[in-house]
């Protein structure tokens, strides 16, 4: 009998299985937390309306007077950031470090009354964002999420190969809804995965730009600004990424690897003095800094981050829903000079594309329409992950994991090797894990399978 021609379907299926086994729990988690954060603009006013909403009035209290009220209420607190009202019916907000806790303190901009406080790291949106970015466990969580996202790319690539039409359309382009059991689940998995493949790749890649390892390397490679922009500005060794955290976004992605300028002249306040690391004692007022933001037409929704050292700066930053309105300004705390004013037009083309991708990822670019599209993608991810697990559960042999069998007569498929090598180079964590899984697969699982075959009785 003529032997069937060896192909790579089984090998792709095997790697798709490994990727899915690891990625599925993360995809469910990312989709669910993503949905929560996606609807932050709608959920926050509903959940925290008493803190966010105020009746509009004619005369506002100055930023300095608001700051004074907050200092009186938190005499031992450190004021970290000020967020002016986004519109006439919203409260102002201060971020305060008090007794080891980071608090969002809301204040009426018209009367100066403190409306209440919120734990900045334990409210719903902050928790969702922290789980989404680093599983609430810091660097280790960030690397796990990055690894899952990279394996998600492997999942999509291998899934498209498995899906690729081989002379039929039913179950490929549309599900066979009259089917039952595993066939229906398989169709739902394959068809959903196909139609969502490109969108899922956009979500995975745009999300990875924020990761601590791959994202940092990507930013260092592509985020380039004209050197002349920083020639006449005293620079520190601190990067602007230090202003961002897992629960709070301050500066845009494109600014993360830029140096933080320093305040003061060389004689009194610069890095060569012994007071550089001492506490900040600004001579310009908070209202002065807010006036600079208004004069320079920074879009409402910006934050003002306070300097923490005698050489530090005020940072005015808005991570705008439309990245064309992004702005990052560093202001000398003594003179009020604007040391840097970086906008969309200063970004490189790659940085612009990345910022647009991030806003699409977060559902902010086109308002409710973008939210609905992102929600549908999240639901497709959930359906694909759940259906994949159901298919595996229904297919697996009783009492076994059900790893797809590996054929030993597979030819060397150069295209496959090139694709896998490219993925390994593009995503180093994936590359390292590929080597580990490959060694485990060939050294343990495959050997165990061969031993089982050799000890089984012949028919």
SULKAGI-V455527 format. One record per helix or strand of 3 or more residues. SS is the DSSP state (2 for helix, 1 for strand). FROM is the first residue (numbers start at 1). LEN is the number of residues. If there is no record, write none. Layout:
ss=SS from=FROM len=LEN
ss=SS from=FROM len=LEN
This chain:
ss=2 from=9 len=30
ss=2 from=40 len=8
ss=2 from=49 len=4
ss=2 from=63 len=11
ss=1 from=78 len=6
ss=1 from=92 len=7
ss=1 from=101 len=7
ss=1 from=114 len=6
ss=2 from=124 len=11
ss=2 from=139 len=25
ss=2 from=181 len=28
ss=2 from=214 len=9
ss=2 from=227 len=4
ss=1 from=235 len=5
ss=2 from=240 len=4
ss=2 from=253 len=3
ss=1 from=259 len=3
ss=2 from=286 len=10
ss=1 from=303 len=3
ss=1 from=313 len=6
ss=2 from=323 len=3
ss=1 from=327 len=6
ss=1 from=338 len=6
ss=2 from=344 len=3
ss=2 from=349 len=13
ss=2 from=368 len=28
ss=2 from=414 len=13
ss=2 from=428 len=28
